[in-house]
Amino acid sequence: VSDLRPSTLPGSLDLSRSMFDLRSPPHRFMKRYDSVSSVPSSTSSRKDSQGSNRSLDTITLSGDERDFGRLNVKLCYVSSVEQIWITVLHCKDLSWPSSCGESPRICVKGILTLPKPVHFKSSAKEGCNDIEFMETFVFAIKLQSLQAVRLVFKIQTQTPRKKTIGECSLALRELSSQESNHWLDISPPSK
């Protein structure tokens, strides 16, 4: 990136400096590197057509999603016994900071954001490209209470130290007795 800075755009030194500041956390390095390297192609493509500009935006977004991975969960509400069933299935394409090591132990912490939050946690698995959890959590809660809250998932490392490396959430407005399958994009943890 530093070789390209002087020769690309006038005034790019300020841009490069701000990009450098943004990418300083280790888990954001790859994402920021991709965005810096795509600046020249995105500028030239904009002159071609709106179509190519749109496809570049799509590529950028899907690149961001790949950076942090996706979580697969299933939800079901059994109204006869007023229970919500939450199954944590897979975590795919997960990335973590290099400070966590080659294959840290990963778990998924869930939170139902009720006035008195309900917490649950999966067992810890070795970090890899496709982590299979296959764990179901059952809570007795009235449907009316659940429809106004969110289900938040925090992806955490357990080793070498406990750290949240990503999160995602899901509104529970449309819970039903028919099991629903969801793929949630994992985002960097909020500050």
Sequence and secondary structure as in RCSB ss.txt:
>XXXX:A:sequence
VSDLRPSTLPGSLDLSRSMFDLRSPPHRFMKRYDSVSSVPSSTSSRKDSQGSNRSLDTITLSGDERDFGRLNVKL
CYVSSVEQIWITVLHCKDLSWPSSCGESPRICVKGILTLPKPVHFKSSAKEGCNDIEFMETFVFAIKLQSLQAVR
LVFKIQTQTPRKKTIGECSLALRELSSQESNHWLDISPPSK
>XXXX:A:secstr
 TTTTTTSSTTHHHHHHHHHHHT SGGGHHHHHHHHHHHHHHHHHHHH HHHHHHHHHHHHHHHHHHH EEEEEE
EEETTTTEEEEEEEEEES    GGG SS EEEEEEEE SSS EEEE   EE  SEEEEEEEEEEE  HHHHTT E
EEEEEEE SSS EEEEEEEEE TT  SS EEEEEE B    
